[in-house]
Amino acid sequence: GGFKSISFATPEEVFKITGCIPGAVPPFGSVWGLQTYMDTSLVEQGDSINFNAGLRTHSIQLRVRDYLAVEAPIECSIR
């Protein structure tokens, strides 16, 4: 299994799918019908995560356990 190659979406693709510019997309792919993948190191970084909330100027802090419960991302090593 696995992938031969992956790439980031272009800024245009990001905006078309999410309505957000790159860097402002919150980590909730399920909002757009997308599967979310999360690096396992996120859990090792502490009890909370901070992320942009649709704008690069607005951020949210959320407990990691609450994020995992709400989004249920696929946890994997992306290193």
Secondary structure in CASP SS format (residue, H / E / C, confidence):
PFRMAT SS
TARGET T0000
AUTHOR 0000-0000-0000
METHOD secondary structure of the structure
MODEL  1
G C 1.00
G C 1.00
F C 1.00
K C 1.00
S C 1.00
I C 1.00
S C 1.00
F C 1.00
A C 1.00
T C 1.00
P H 1.00
E H 1.00
E H 1.00
V H 1.00
F H 1.00
K H 1.00
I H 1.00
T H 1.00
G C 1.00
C C 1.00
I C 1.00
P C 1.00
G C 1.00
A C 1.00
V C 1.00
P C 1.00
P C 1.00
F C 1.00
G H 1.00
S H 1.00
V H 1.00
W H 1.00
G C 1.00
L C 1.00
Q C 1.00
T C 1.00
Y E 1.00
M E 1.00
D E 1.00
T C 1.00
S H 1.00
L H 1.00
V H 1.00
E H 1.00
Q C 1.00
G C 1.00
D C 1.00
S E 1.00
I E 1.00
N E 1.00
F E 1.00
N E 1.00
A C 1.00
G C 1.00
L C 1.00
R C 1.00
T C 1.00
H C 1.00
S E 1.00
I E 1.00
Q E 1.00
L E 1.00
R E 1.00
V H 1.00
R H 1.00
D H 1.00
Y H 1.00
L H 1.00
A H 1.00
V H 1.00
E H 1.00
A C 1.00
P C 1.00
I E 1.00
E E 1.00
C E 1.00
S C 1.00
I C 1.00
R C 1.00
END
